[in-house]
Amino acid sequence: MRGGHIFDNTEEFLDDLLSTPGLDDLGDLSSAYGAVGYRAKLARAGASMFALEGEVVVARGSIDVTDGVLFAEFTEWDVAPQLNLRWQYNFHRTVAPYASVGVGPTFAFYEIDSSFGGISGDDVLFSYNGRAGLEFSITNRFGIEGGYRYFGVTEGVTVGFHAAEVGLNFKF
């Protein structure tokens, strides 16, 4: 289980909207995400370990915009089941760097509420992600990890995000 805060979000729709003359955003895009999953060890070669991870990533982003008279709020939810291949190098009993890459569908739901009403929609997109960081073993069955994640889609409203994440691992 892991979660994080999105520190850079590239949304073409919002970039176009906010570049309109006279339109101001009332703050940064506020975004958070979480993920839960399961990891199955595939192979071990020396200190390297390879695993298959299945996870579901859920992300939410929102921003308020105004032109001084009219007000609008943009909100998006993404639900993305992902299948990842993970490499981990266990050079020490308690610290192990890792990297993973994965793909899967993303189910995107968005809504724009404005002074004149609202619109909403949804889409199914192809998504991909990459992660890198360090896992710290607390006990033989429990650990924490911290790292970086890039998550992107091939088309649609959300192009991708960069995030810092913290996770909890439990070995069954």
C-alpha positions as CSV (number, residue, x, y, z in Angstrom):
1,M,0.0,0.0,0.0
2,R,1.4,3.4,-0.9
3,G,0.4,7.0,-1.4
4,G,1.8,10.3,-2.4
5,H,1.5,13.8,-3.5
6,I,1.7,14.8,-7.1
7,F,4.2,17.6,-7.5
8,D,4.0,18.1,-11.3
9,N,1.0,17.4,-13.4
10,T,0.9,18.0,-17.1
11,E,-2.7,18.4,-18.2
12,E,-3.0,19.6,-21.8
13,F,-6.7,20.6,-21.2
14,L,-5.8,22.8,-18.2
15,D,-2.7,24.3,-19.9
16,D,-4.9,25.4,-22.8
17,L,-7.7,26.6,-20.5
18,L,-5.3,28.6,-18.3
19,S,-3.5,30.2,-21.2
20,T,-6.7,32.0,-22.2
21,P,-6.2,35.8,-21.8
22,G,-7.9,37.1,-18.6
23,L,-8.3,33.7,-17.0
24,D,-6.5,33.1,-13.7
25,D,-6.2,29.9,-11.6
26,L,-6.9,30.3,-7.9
27,G,-4.0,28.0,-6.9
28,D,-2.0,25.1,-8.0
29,L,-3.6,21.9,-9.1
30,S,-4.2,19.9,-5.9
31,S,-3.5,16.3,-6.4
32,A,-3.0,13.2,-4.3
33,Y,-3.0,9.5,-5.1
34,G,-2.9,6.1,-3.5
35,A,-2.2,2.5,-4.6
36,V,-2.7,-1.0,-3.2
37,G,-1.2,-4.1,-4.7
38,Y,0.4,-7.5,-4.5
39,R,4.0,-8.5,-5.4
40,A,5.0,-12.1,-6.4
41,K,8.7,-13.0,-6.6
42,L,9.6,-14.3,-10.1
43,A,13.4,-15.0,-9.8
44,R,16.5,-14.2,-7.8
45,A,20.0,-13.9,-9.3
46,G,22.6,-13.1,-6.7
47,A,21.5,-9.9,-4.9
48,S,19.0,-9.0,-7.6
49,M,15.3,-10.0,-7.2
50,F,12.7,-9.8,-9.9
51,A,9.0,-9.6,-9.1
52,L,5.6,-9.1,-10.8
53,E,3.4,-6.5,-9.1
54,G,-0.3,-6.0,-9.6
55,E,-1.7,-2.7,-8.3
56,V,-4.6,-0.3,-8.5
57,V,-3.6,3.4,-8.6
58,V,-6.3,5.9,-7.7
59,A,-5.6,9.6,-8.3
60,R,-7.7,12.8,-7.8
61,G,-6.9,16.3,-9.0
62,S,-8.8,19.6,-8.9
63,I,-8.2,23.3,-9.6
64,D,-10.4,26.4,-9.4
65,V,-10.2,29.0,-12.2
66,T,-11.8,32.4,-12.8
67,D,-11.9,35.3,-15.2
68,G,-12.7,37.8,-12.5
69,V,-16.5,37.3,-13.0
70,L,-17.1,33.6,-13.7
71,F,-15.8,30.8,-11.6
72,A,-15.2,27.1,-12.6
73,E,-13.9,24.1,-10.8
74,F,-12.2,21.2,-12.7
75,T,-12.0,17.8,-10.9
76,E,-10.7,14.5,-12.3
77,W,-10.6,11.0,-10.8
78,D,-8.4,8.3,-12.4
79,V,-8.6,4.6,-11.5
80,A,-5.8,2.6,-13.1
81,P,-5.1,-1.2,-12.6
82,Q,-1.4,-1.7,-13.5
83,L,0.8,-4.8,-14.1
84,N,4.4,-4.0,-13.2
85,L,7.8,-5.7,-13.5
86,R,10.0,-4.8,-10.5
87,W,13.8,-5.2,-10.0
88,Q,15.3,-4.9,-6.5
89,Y,18.9,-5.1,-5.5
90,N,19.3,-6.5,-2.0
91,F,22.9,-5.4,-1.2
92,H,22.1,-5.0,2.5
93,R,19.7,-6.7,4.8
94,T,17.7,-3.6,5.6
95,V,18.1,-1.3,2.5
96,A,17.3,-2.2,-1.1
97,P,17.0,0.1,-4.1
98,Y,14.3,-0.8,-6.6
99,A,12.9,0.2,-10.0
100,S,9.7,-0.9,-11.7
101,V,7.8,-0.3,-15.0
102,G,4.3,-1.2,-15.8
103,V,1.2,-0.8,-18.0
104,G,-2.6,-1.0,-17.8
105,P,-5.8,0.8,-18.5
106,T,-6.9,4.0,-16.8
107,F,-10.5,4.8,-16.3
108,A,-10.7,8.7,-16.2
109,F,-13.7,10.6,-14.9
110,Y,-13.8,14.4,-15.1
111,E,-16.2,17.2,-14.2
112,I,-16.2,20.9,-14.8
113,D,-18.6,22.9,-12.5
114,S,-19.0,26.6,-13.5
115,S,-21.2,29.6,-12.9
116,F,-23.4,28.5,-15.8
117,G,-23.7,24.8,-15.0
118,G,-21.4,21.9,-15.6
119,I,-20.2,19.2,-17.9
120,S,-18.8,15.8,-17.1
121,G,-17.3,12.8,-19.0
122,D,-15.2,9.7,-18.8
123,D,-12.7,7.9,-20.9
124,V,-10.7,4.7,-20.9
125,L,-7.0,5.3,-21.7
126,F,-3.8,3.2,-22.0
127,S,-1.4,4.1,-19.2
128,Y,2.2,3.4,-18.2
129,N,4.2,4.1,-15.1
130,G,7.8,3.9,-13.8
131,R,9.0,3.9,-10.2
132,A,12.3,4.1,-8.4
133,G,13.3,4.4,-4.8
134,L,14.5,2.6,-1.6
135,E,12.9,-0.1,0.5
136,F,13.8,-0.3,4.2
137,S,13.1,-3.6,6.0
138,I,11.9,-3.0,9.5
139,T,11.4,-6.7,10.3
140,N,11.5,-9.9,8.1
141,R,7.8,-9.3,7.2
142,F,7.4,-5.5,7.4
143,G,9.1,-2.7,5.5
144,I,8.6,0.9,4.3
145,E,9.6,2.4,0.9
146,G,10.0,5.9,-0.4
147,G,10.5,6.9,-4.0
148,Y,9.5,8.7,-7.2
149,R,6.7,7.7,-9.6
150,Y,6.0,8.9,-13.1
151,F,2.5,8.0,-14.4
152,G,1.4,8.8,-18.0
153,V,-1.4,8.1,-20.5
154,T,-1.3,8.0,-24.2
155,E,-4.1,10.4,-24.8
156,G,-6.9,12.3,-23.1
157,V,-7.1,15.0,-20.5
158,T,-4.3,13.8,-18.2
159,V,-0.9,13.4,-19.9
160,G,1.0,12.4,-16.8
161,F,2.2,13.2,-13.4
162,H,5.4,13.1,-11.3
163,A,5.0,12.2,-7.7
164,A,6.8,11.5,-4.4
165,E,5.5,8.4,-2.6
166,V,5.8,6.5,0.6
167,G,4.6,2.9,1.0
168,L,4.2,0.2,3.5
169,N,5.0,-3.4,2.6
170,F,3.9,-6.6,4.4
171,K,5.1,-10.0,3.4
172,F,2.5,-12.8,3.8
